[in-house]
Amino acid sequence: GRQGWQGGPPGPFWSWKDDYSWKRYDTSTTNAIEMAYVKMNAKTFALRTGHFATKPYYRILFGAKGMWQENTKTGYRRKVRRQDGTNMQYTTTDIKTAIANASKMGSVVPKGSSSLAIQGGSSVIPPKKKAKGHKIPLFQTPTYSQINGGSPPPEVKAQWLPIGNPIVIDGKAYRLGVGATKKLPKKTSIVAKALPDANKKIADMLKEEVQGVEKMRGQRGELSVTQMLQAAYRQGLFMHGSSTSPVNKLIVPALRHIMLWCSETKKGDPKRKHILNILADACLDCQQVQAREILRTFRELTNQAQTLESQILEFLNPLKEEAVNALITAKHSPLCDLDHTKARPFQQRPHLRSAYVAMCGDLMAMSDTLPSKNDRFLYQAQAEVSRKLGTEDARLIAKSLIDSISVKIFFQGLLADINNQSKTADRSISPKCLFDWAKENLDNPHSVFYEDERADDFKGQTPAKPNPDGEFNPFLSRKVLVEILMEMKMIEWDPDYKETKPNKPEQDQKTTIPAKAMTGEVAQFLQKNPGKLKQASIDVIIKSGISLKTFATYDKIMFLKLGLTAGQAIHAQRIAKTIGTPK
């Protein structure tokens, strides 16, 4: 009777969740778990039957907040669930409530069998005739009203973050469209050749580019940063299993490609220095952060070989990340930013991020969601998210995150990247990819270039026309960028938007370029205090025309708006904070 769904099995099923789906326990193991939980009221149960007869190091933990299968050798846990023949899933609380109610009727074996040796056998306990007034049958999930005396369930707040600003062009407002959450086919993986004498080469490159790397230690002081990167280069990140695990199959070739690129780039190159510093800094954090930075850096190095659509989605990805971080701050602060002595791992930001990305990342077309899905604290972190938000509805959470993204910042940042006039610009969008796409998709492909006849279309932009040596590169007006994004369905017209006009044109005042003296202050300051900023990023900041006083007030989002990459925006924000709050 227990051998499949088709026969209408009378008894319950127990399953565990691997990296991708729920797996049913075999019959003898199911019977043993059911007997231990229902009849013995056990807190833990060692698996010794069926598939686990030769693997005596697994156990089930029955906790108030969830049920888990634990490997006692590694401490790694997988989520466990119980279902009946109707495919209904139950939480631990549901089961305990039903058992408590049924116990009053005498349908559950009483206490005294806690030392019983389980060797299989039937675990189905037929309930006795219901007592009068018993409203919740055994193992039937009670409704919210039944538990709370008939009161209706509270409404789940559908928007946990403020709605992002739209971009308004010629009186029309635009919001993100379905293309902004479109999952594109993955590019064929790149197999990077291994470095000869890799350990020595990695150590030498870190010494050349990362100041004080000899004293930098991670894993709570156990290993040096150099040793950690050498180990990751060989076999990946140990928290994600062996070198053949799904995550490390991405990490190892990505890190090898990065190190190969760095070895072929001359010493002192700004981009080489930036990459090695990012990797070294990531080693001071947990392995979820390390995985994220390795894959992000790999994407940046290979982004120019992608399509225009994938490049724009990659440009949007930091804003999606920022939305996730903003929600974590709003709902989980300040506990999420405390160290391991004051907060449990699943309450900390890196693992909460994994929970949100695992739940919503694919719905939002975020990059590299696999490491988050393999976070060792994923299930506890997801339970924490559900507890704080009051829902497990991933679509509802994803919609709130997407709606909070400022289309205005995305649009202006994208325009600044494409129209960047610096010769050394580290672009996110390839000019060649842009023109190739225009030839295939626009009625007038040459509209992606500046033309004097359309000078009015560029009024109010900074810069308003390309430099003489950049006149043969694409240079977009706002109208043409809207046309491109609309064609890709990255944005859509928002018919519900109602523009409010302030008494004073504040936006015009903000975009007015300050006096040269003020711009000179920024240039002088950044030349003396470049930090980890690339020269190309310094050029972008200077060309934006902001004063030193304004620079001191900028945060990461504002620097992204200027056209800096996510990593460079973080470094710029750190430098801005050193100036202090302007008086």
C-alpha positions as CSV (number, residue, x, y, z in Angstrom):
1,G,0.0,0.0,0.0
2,R,3.0,2.4,0.5
3,Q,4.7,1.8,-2.8
4,G,3.5,4.8,-4.8
5,W,1.0,7.6,-5.2
6,Q,-1.1,5.8,-7.8
7,G,-2.4,3.1,-5.5
8,G,-3.9,5.6,-3.1
9,P,-1.5,4.8,-0.2
10,P,-3.2,5.0,3.2
11,G,-0.1,6.1,5.2
12,P,2.1,9.1,5.4
13,F,5.4,9.7,3.5
14,W,8.7,11.2,4.7
15,S,11.1,12.9,2.3
16,W,14.3,14.9,2.4
17,K,15.4,17.7,0.1
18,D,18.7,17.5,-1.8
19,D,20.1,20.5,-3.8
20,Y,17.3,20.3,-6.4
21,S,14.2,18.4,-5.3
22,W,12.5,16.3,-2.6
23,K,13.6,12.7,-2.4
24,R,11.3,10.0,-0.8
25,Y,12.7,7.7,1.9
26,D,12.5,4.0,1.2
27,T,9.6,2.0,2.8
28,S,11.5,0.6,5.8
29,T,13.1,4.0,6.7
30,T,9.7,5.8,6.3
31,N,8.1,3.3,8.7
32,A,11.0,3.7,11.2
33,I,10.8,7.5,11.2
34,E,7.0,7.5,11.5
35,M,7.2,5.1,14.5
36,A,9.9,7.2,16.2
37,Y,8.1,10.4,15.8
38,V,4.5,9.5,16.4
39,K,4.7,6.6,18.8
40,M,8.0,7.4,20.6
41,N,7.7,11.2,20.6
42,A,11.4,11.3,19.9
43,K,13.5,14.4,19.6
44,T,16.2,12.7,17.5
45,F,16.3,9.4,15.6
46,A,19.3,7.6,14.2
47,L,18.8,6.1,10.7
48,R,19.8,2.5,10.6
49,T,17.4,0.8,8.1
50,G,17.1,0.5,4.4
51,H,19.4,2.7,2.4
52,F,21.0,3.9,5.7
53,A,22.0,0.4,6.9
54,T,25.5,0.9,5.5
55,K,25.6,4.6,6.4
56,P,25.1,4.8,10.2
57,Y,26.1,8.4,10.6
58,Y,22.8,10.0,9.6
59,R,20.0,11.1,12.0
60,I,16.7,13.0,12.0
61,L,16.2,16.0,14.2
62,F,12.7,16.8,15.2
63,G,12.7,20.4,16.3
64,A,10.0,23.0,17.1
65,K,11.0,25.1,14.1
66,G,11.6,22.3,11.6
67,M,12.8,18.8,10.9
68,W,16.2,18.0,9.5
69,Q,18.4,15.1,8.3
70,E,21.9,15.6,9.7
71,N,25.2,14.0,8.7
72,T,26.9,13.6,12.1
73,K,30.3,13.5,10.5
74,T,30.1,16.9,8.8
75,G,27.2,18.5,10.7
76,Y,25.5,19.3,7.3
77,R,21.7,19.3,7.4
78,R,19.0,18.7,4.8
79,K,15.3,19.7,5.3
80,V,12.8,16.8,6.0
81,R,9.0,16.9,5.5
82,R,6.0,14.6,6.2
83,Q,3.1,14.1,3.7
84,D,0.0,12.0,3.7
85,G,-1.6,10.3,0.8
86,T,-3.3,13.5,-0.4
87,N,0.1,15.1,-1.0
88,M,-0.5,17.5,1.9
89,Q,2.7,18.8,3.5
90,Y,2.8,19.4,7.3
91,T,5.0,21.4,9.5
92,T,6.3,20.2,12.9
93,T,3.7,22.4,14.7
94,D,0.9,20.9,12.6
95,I,1.9,17.3,13.4
96,K,2.3,18.1,17.1
97,T,-1.1,19.8,17.3
98,A,-2.8,16.9,15.6
99,I,-1.0,14.3,17.8
100,A,-1.9,16.2,21.0
101,N,-5.6,16.4,19.9
102,A,-5.6,12.7,18.9
103,S,-3.9,11.7,22.1
104,K,-6.9,13.0,24.1
105,M,-9.0,10.5,22.1
106,G,-6.6,7.6,22.8
107,S,-5.5,7.2,19.1
108,V,-1.8,7.6,19.8
109,V,0.3,5.1,21.7
110,P,0.9,6.4,25.2
111,K,4.3,7.2,26.8
112,G,6.7,4.5,27.8
113,S,8.1,3.3,24.5
114,S,10.9,5.7,24.1
115,S,13.6,3.0,24.3
116,L,11.9,0.8,21.6
117,A,14.4,-0.5,18.9
118,I,13.0,0.3,15.5
119,Q,13.6,-2.4,12.8
120,G,10.8,-1.5,10.4
121,G,7.2,-2.7,10.3
122,S,4.0,-0.8,9.9
123,S,3.8,2.7,11.4
124,V,0.2,3.5,10.4
125,I,-1.9,3.9,13.5
126,P,-5.6,3.8,12.6
127,P,-7.4,6.5,14.6
128,K,-10.3,5.5,16.9
129,K,-13.7,6.9,16.4
130,K,-13.6,10.7,16.8
131,A,-14.9,12.0,20.1
132,K,-17.8,14.4,20.0
133,G,-16.7,17.9,19.4
134,H,-13.3,17.0,17.9
135,K,-13.0,19.3,14.9
136,I,-9.5,18.7,13.6
137,P,-8.9,15.1,12.4
138,L,-5.6,13.4,13.0
139,F,-2.9,14.8,10.6
140,Q,-5.2,17.2,9.0
141,T,-3.7,20.7,8.9
142,P,-5.8,23.1,11.0
143,T,-6.7,26.4,9.5
144,Y,-5.7,29.7,10.9
145,S,-9.3,30.4,12.0
146,Q,-9.5,27.0,13.8
147,I,-6.3,27.8,15.7
148,N,-7.2,31.4,16.5
149,G,-10.8,31.1,17.5
150,G,-12.4,32.1,14.1
151,S,-10.4,35.3,13.6
152,P,-9.3,35.9,10.0
153,P,-5.6,35.6,9.1
154,P,-3.7,38.9,9.0
155,E,-3.0,40.4,5.6
156,V,0.6,39.9,4.3
157,K,2.2,43.2,3.5
158,A,3.0,43.0,-0.2
159,Q,5.5,45.8,-0.4
160,W,8.3,45.9,2.2
161,L,10.4,48.5,0.4
162,P,9.6,51.9,-1.1
163,I,8.6,51.9,-4.8
164,G,11.6,52.9,-7.0
165,N,11.5,56.1,-9.1
166,P,10.5,55.6,-12.8
167,I,12.3,57.3,-15.6
168,V,10.3,60.1,-17.2
169,I,11.0,61.0,-20.8
170,D,8.8,63.5,-22.7
171,G,6.1,63.3,-20.0
172,K,5.9,59.5,-20.2
173,A,7.0,57.4,-17.2
174,Y,8.6,54.0,-17.7
175,R,9.0,51.1,-15.2
176,L,10.9,47.8,-15.4
177,G,9.4,45.3,-17.9
178,V,9.3,41.6,-18.2
179,G,12.7,41.6,-20.1
180,A,14.4,42.8,-16.9
181,T,13.5,39.4,-15.3
182,K,14.1,37.3,-18.4
183,K,16.4,34.3,-17.8
184,L,18.8,34.0,-20.8
185,P,20.4,30.8,-21.9
186,K,23.7,30.1,-20.1
187,K,26.8,30.6,-22.1
188,T,29.0,27.5,-22.7
189,S,31.4,27.2,-19.8
190,I,35.0,28.3,-20.4
191,V,37.8,25.8,-19.5
192,A,40.8,27.8,-18.5
193,K,44.3,26.2,-18.7
194,A,46.0,25.7,-15.3
195,L,49.0,28.0,-14.4
196,P,52.4,26.3,-14.2
197,D,53.5,26.3,-10.5
198,A,50.1,27.9,-9.6
199,N,50.8,28.2,-5.9
200,K,53.9,30.3,-6.4
201,K,52.4,32.4,-9.1
202,I,49.3,33.2,-7.0
203,A,51.4,34.1,-4.0
204,D,53.7,36.4,-6.1
205,M,50.7,38.2,-7.7
206,L,49.1,38.8,-4.4
207,K,52.3,40.2,-2.9
208,E,52.7,42.5,-6.0
209,E,49.2,44.0,-5.9
210,V,47.6,43.6,-2.4
211,Q,49.2,45.7,0.3
212,G,49.8,43.8,3.6
213,V,48.5,40.5,2.2
214,E,51.1,38.6,4.3
215,K,49.1,39.6,7.4
216,M,45.6,39.0,6.1
217,R,44.0,35.8,7.5
218,G,40.6,34.3,7.0
219,Q,38.5,31.4,8.3
220,R,38.6,33.0,11.8
221,G,42.4,33.3,11.6
222,E,43.1,29.7,10.7
223,L,44.6,30.3,7.2
224,S,46.3,33.1,5.3
225,V,44.4,34.7,2.4
226,T,47.1,33.4,0.1
227,Q,46.6,29.8,1.3
228,M,42.8,30.2,0.9
229,L,43.0,31.3,-2.7
230,Q,45.6,28.6,-3.5
231,A,43.2,26.0,-2.1
232,A,40.2,27.4,-3.9
233,Y,42.2,27.4,-7.2
234,R,43.0,23.7,-6.8
235,Q,39.7,22.3,-5.5
236,G,37.1,25.0,-4.9
237,L,35.5,26.1,-1.7
238,F,35.4,23.3,0.9
239,M,32.0,24.4,2.3
240,H,30.5,23.6,-1.0
241,G,31.8,20.0,-1.1
242,S,34.4,18.4,-3.4
243,S,35.8,19.8,-6.6
244,T,33.1,18.0,-8.5
245,S,30.1,19.5,-6.6
246,P,27.7,21.7,-8.6
247,V,29.1,25.0,-7.1
248,N,32.8,24.1,-7.3
249,K,32.3,23.1,-11.0
250,L,31.6,26.8,-11.5
251,I,34.1,28.2,-8.9
252,V,37.3,26.3,-10.0
253,P,37.2,27.2,-13.8
254,A,36.1,30.7,-13.0
255,L,39.0,31.3,-10.5
256,R,41.5,29.7,-12.9
257,H,40.3,32.0,-15.7
258,I,40.7,35.0,-13.4
259,M,44.2,34.0,-12.3
260,L,45.2,33.3,-15.8
261,W,44.1,36.7,-16.9
262,C,45.9,38.3,-14.0
263,S,49.1,36.4,-14.9
264,E,49.0,37.6,-18.5
265,T,48.4,41.3,-17.4
266,K,51.3,43.4,-16.5
267,K,52.2,44.2,-12.9
268,G,50.6,47.5,-11.6
269,D,47.7,47.4,-14.1
270,P,44.7,49.1,-12.3
271,K,42.2,46.4,-13.2
272,R,44.6,43.6,-12.2
273,K,45.2,45.3,-8.8
274,H,41.5,45.8,-8.3
275,I,40.6,42.2,-9.0
276,L,43.2,40.7,-6.7
277,N,42.3,43.1,-3.9
278,I,38.6,42.2,-4.3
279,L,39.4,38.5,-4.0
280,A,41.7,39.0,-1.0
281,D,39.1,41.1,0.8
282,A,36.4,38.4,0.1
283,C,38.6,35.8,1.9
284,L,38.1,37.8,5.1
285,D,34.4,37.0,4.9
286,C,32.5,33.7,4.7
287,Q,32.6,31.4,1.7
288,Q,29.3,32.5,0.4
289,V,30.8,36.0,-0.2
290,Q,33.9,34.4,-1.7
291,A,31.8,32.4,-4.2
292,R,29.8,35.5,-5.1
293,E,32.9,37.6,-5.7
294,I,34.7,35.0,-7.8
295,L,31.7,34.5,-10.1
296,R,31.0,38.2,-10.3
297,T,34.6,38.9,-11.3
298,F,34.5,36.1,-13.9
299,R,31.4,37.6,-15.4
300,E,33.0,41.0,-15.6
301,L,36.1,39.6,-17.4
302,T,34.0,37.7,-19.9
303,N,31.1,40.2,-20.3
304,Q,32.4,41.8,-23.5
305,A,31.9,38.4,-25.2
306,Q,28.2,38.3,-24.4
307,T,25.1,39.7,-26.3
308,L,23.9,43.3,-25.7
309,E,20.8,41.9,-23.8
310,S,23.0,39.9,-21.4
311,Q,25.3,42.9,-20.8
312,I,22.3,45.1,-19.9
313,L,20.9,42.4,-17.6
314,E,24.4,42.1,-16.0
315,F,24.4,45.9,-15.6
316,L,21.0,45.7,-13.8
317,N,22.2,42.9,-11.5
318,P,23.9,45.1,-8.9
319,L,20.7,47.0,-8.5
320,K,18.9,43.7,-7.8
321,E,21.6,42.9,-5.3
322,E,21.1,46.3,-3.7
323,A,17.4,45.7,-3.4
324,V,18.0,42.4,-1.6
325,N,20.5,44.1,0.8
326,A,18.0,46.9,1.4
327,L,15.3,44.4,2.3
328,I,17.7,42.5,4.6
329,T,18.5,45.9,6.3
330,A,14.9,46.8,6.6
331,K,13.6,43.5,8.1
332,H,16.7,41.9,9.8
333,S,18.8,44.8,11.1
334,P,20.7,45.2,13.3
335,L,21.1,41.4,14.1
336,C,22.1,40.7,10.5
337,D,25.3,42.7,10.7
338,L,26.6,41.3,14.1
339,D,29.4,38.8,14.2
340,H,29.2,35.1,15.0
341,T,29.4,35.7,18.7
342,K,26.2,37.7,18.8
343,A,24.1,36.3,15.9
344,R,23.5,32.7,14.6
345,P,24.8,32.0,11.1
346,F,21.4,31.9,9.5
347,Q,20.6,35.4,11.0
348,Q,23.7,37.0,9.3
349,R,23.6,39.0,6.1
350,P,25.5,36.6,3.8
351,H,23.2,33.6,4.6
352,L,20.0,35.7,4.6
353,R,21.1,36.9,1.1
354,S,21.4,33.3,0.1
355,A,17.8,32.7,1.3
356,Y,16.4,35.6,-0.7
357,V,18.4,34.7,-3.8
358,A,17.5,31.0,-3.6
359,M,13.8,32.0,-3.3
360,C,13.6,34.8,-5.7
361,G,16.9,34.9,-7.7
362,D,15.6,32.9,-10.7
363,L,12.3,34.8,-10.8
364,M,14.4,38.1,-10.9
365,A,16.9,36.7,-13.4
366,M,19.8,37.3,-11.0
367,S,23.3,36.0,-11.9
368,D,24.8,32.9,-10.4
369,T,22.1,31.7,-8.0
370,L,23.6,28.2,-7.6
371,P,26.0,29.0,-4.7
372,S,23.0,30.5,-2.7
373,K,21.0,27.4,-3.3
374,N,23.8,25.4,-1.8
375,D,24.4,27.5,1.3
376,R,24.8,25.2,4.3
377,F,22.4,27.4,6.4
378,L,19.9,27.9,3.6
379,Y,16.8,26.2,5.2
380,Q,17.3,27.9,8.5
381,A,17.8,31.3,6.8
382,Q,14.7,30.7,4.6
383,A,12.7,30.0,7.8
384,E,14.0,33.3,9.3
385,V,12.9,35.2,6.1
386,S,9.5,33.6,6.3
387,R,9.2,34.5,10.0
388,K,10.1,38.1,9.4
389,L,8.0,38.7,6.3
390,G,5.1,36.6,7.3
391,T,5.0,34.7,3.9
392,E,6.9,32.1,1.9
393,D,5.5,33.4,-1.4
394,A,8.6,33.9,-3.5
395,R,6.7,35.7,-6.3
396,L,5.3,38.2,-3.8
397,I,8.8,38.9,-2.4
398,A,10.4,39.0,-5.9
399,K,7.8,41.6,-7.1
400,S,8.5,43.8,-4.0
401,L,12.2,43.7,-4.8
402,I,11.8,44.4,-8.5
403,D,9.3,47.3,-7.8
404,S,11.8,48.9,-5.4
405,I,14.5,49.3,-8.0
406,S,14.9,52.8,-9.3
407,V,14.5,52.7,-13.1
408,K,15.8,56.3,-13.1
409,I,19.2,55.2,-11.6
410,F,19.3,52.2,-13.9
411,F,18.6,54.3,-17.0
412,Q,21.0,57.1,-16.2
413,G,23.8,54.8,-15.2
414,L,23.4,52.8,-18.4
415,L,23.4,56.0,-20.5
416,A,26.5,57.2,-18.7
417,D,28.3,53.9,-19.4
418,I,27.5,53.9,-23.1
419,N,28.3,57.6,-23.5
420,N,31.5,57.5,-21.4
421,Q,34.2,59.6,-23.3
422,S,37.2,58.3,-21.4
423,K,39.7,56.4,-23.5
424,T,40.5,54.1,-20.6
425,A,36.9,53.5,-19.7
426,D,36.2,50.0,-18.3
427,R,32.8,49.6,-20.0
428,S,30.0,47.3,-19.0
429,I,28.4,47.7,-22.5
430,S,30.4,46.9,-25.5
431,P,30.1,49.6,-28.3
432,K,30.4,46.8,-30.9
433,C,27.6,44.7,-29.3
434,L,25.4,47.8,-29.2
435,F,25.9,48.6,-32.9
436,D,25.5,44.9,-34.0
437,W,22.2,44.7,-32.1
438,A,21.0,48.0,-33.6
439,K,21.7,46.7,-37.2
440,E,19.5,43.7,-36.5
441,N,16.7,45.4,-34.5
442,L,16.3,49.1,-35.2
443,D,14.8,50.7,-38.3
444,N,17.6,53.3,-38.3
445,P,20.7,51.6,-36.9
446,H,22.7,54.8,-37.2
447,S,20.5,56.5,-34.6
448,V,22.9,55.1,-32.0
449,F,25.5,57.6,-33.1
450,Y,25.5,61.4,-32.5
451,E,24.3,63.6,-35.4
452,D,24.2,67.4,-35.4
453,E,20.8,67.3,-37.0
454,R,19.4,65.7,-33.8
455,A,21.3,67.9,-31.4
456,D,18.1,68.9,-29.6
457,D,17.7,65.2,-28.5
458,F,20.9,65.4,-26.5
459,K,20.2,68.7,-24.7
460,G,20.5,68.4,-20.9
461,Q,22.7,65.3,-21.1
462,T,26.2,65.3,-19.7
463,P,28.1,65.2,-21.9
464,A,25.8,66.5,-24.7
465,K,28.0,65.4,-27.6
466,P,31.0,63.1,-28.0
467,N,34.6,64.2,-28.0
468,P,36.2,64.4,-31.5
469,D,38.1,61.2,-31.0
470,G,35.0,59.4,-29.9
471,E,32.6,60.5,-32.7
472,F,32.7,57.1,-34.4
473,N,31.5,55.2,-31.2
474,P,27.8,54.9,-30.3
475,F,26.5,57.9,-28.4
476,L,22.9,57.6,-27.4
477,S,20.1,60.1,-26.7
478,R,17.6,59.4,-24.0
479,K,14.9,58.8,-26.7
480,V,17.0,56.1,-28.5
481,L,17.9,54.4,-25.3
482,V,14.2,54.2,-24.4
483,E,13.6,52.7,-27.9
484,I,16.3,50.1,-27.3
485,L,15.0,49.1,-23.8
486,M,11.4,49.1,-25.0
487,E,12.3,46.8,-27.9
488,M,14.0,44.4,-25.4
489,K,11.1,44.8,-23.0
490,M,13.5,45.9,-20.3
491,I,11.2,48.8,-19.5
492,E,7.5,49.4,-20.2
493,W,5.2,52.4,-20.2
494,D,3.6,53.0,-16.8
495,P,0.1,54.3,-17.4
496,D,-0.6,54.7,-13.7
497,Y,2.2,57.2,-13.1
498,K,1.1,60.7,-12.1
499,E,3.8,63.3,-12.3
500,T,4.1,65.8,-9.5
501,K,5.7,69.1,-10.4
502,P,7.6,70.8,-7.6
503,N,7.5,74.6,-7.1
504,K,11.2,74.8,-8.0
505,P,13.0,72.8,-10.7
506,E,15.1,70.9,-8.1
507,Q,16.2,68.3,-10.6
508,D,17.5,70.9,-13.0
509,Q,19.4,72.6,-10.2
510,K,21.1,69.2,-9.2
511,T,22.2,68.5,-12.8
512,T,23.7,72.0,-13.3
513,I,27.5,71.6,-13.6
514,P,29.3,73.5,-10.9
515,A,32.1,76.0,-11.4
516,K,35.4,74.7,-12.6
517,A,37.0,75.6,-9.3
518,M,34.6,73.1,-7.5
519,T,35.4,70.4,-10.1
520,G,39.1,71.0,-9.6
521,E,38.7,70.3,-5.9
522,V,37.4,66.8,-6.7
523,A,40.2,66.2,-9.2
524,Q,42.9,67.3,-6.7
525,F,41.4,65.3,-3.9
526,L,41.1,62.1,-5.9
527,Q,44.6,62.4,-7.3
528,K,46.0,62.6,-3.8
529,N,43.6,60.0,-2.3
530,P,42.7,57.5,-5.1
531,G,42.3,54.5,-2.8
532,K,41.4,51.5,-5.0
533,L,39.7,53.6,-7.6
534,K,40.8,53.1,-11.2
535,Q,41.8,56.1,-13.3
536,A,38.8,55.5,-15.5
537,S,36.5,55.8,-12.5
538,I,38.2,58.9,-11.4
539,D,37.7,60.4,-14.9
540,V,34.0,59.6,-14.7
541,I,33.6,61.3,-11.3
542,I,35.5,64.4,-12.5
543,K,33.6,64.7,-15.7
544,S,30.3,64.5,-13.8
545,G,31.0,68.0,-12.6
546,I,30.1,67.4,-8.9
547,S,31.7,69.5,-6.2
548,L,33.8,68.1,-3.4
549,K,31.0,68.9,-1.0
550,T,28.6,66.9,-3.1
551,F,31.1,64.1,-3.5
552,A,31.2,63.7,0.3
553,T,27.5,63.0,0.4
554,Y,27.4,60.4,-2.3
555,D,26.7,56.7,-1.5
556,K,27.1,53.5,-3.6
557,I,23.8,54.1,-5.5
558,M,24.8,57.6,-6.5
559,F,28.1,56.4,-7.8
560,L,26.4,53.7,-9.7
561,K,24.2,56.4,-11.2
562,L,27.4,58.2,-12.5
563,G,28.3,55.0,-14.3
564,L,30.8,53.3,-12.0
565,T,30.8,49.5,-11.7
566,A,29.5,48.0,-8.5
567,G,33.0,47.3,-7.1
568,Q,34.3,50.8,-8.0
569,A,31.1,52.4,-6.5
570,I,31.9,50.7,-3.2
571,H,35.5,52.1,-3.2
572,A,34.3,55.5,-4.1
573,Q,31.8,55.5,-1.3
574,R,34.6,54.5,1.2
575,I,36.7,57.5,0.0
576,A,33.7,59.8,0.2
577,K,33.2,58.9,3.8
578,T,36.8,59.9,4.7
579,I,35.9,63.5,3.9
580,G,33.4,63.7,6.7
581,T,29.9,65.2,6.7
582,P,30.0,68.6,5.0
583,K,28.9,71.5,7.1
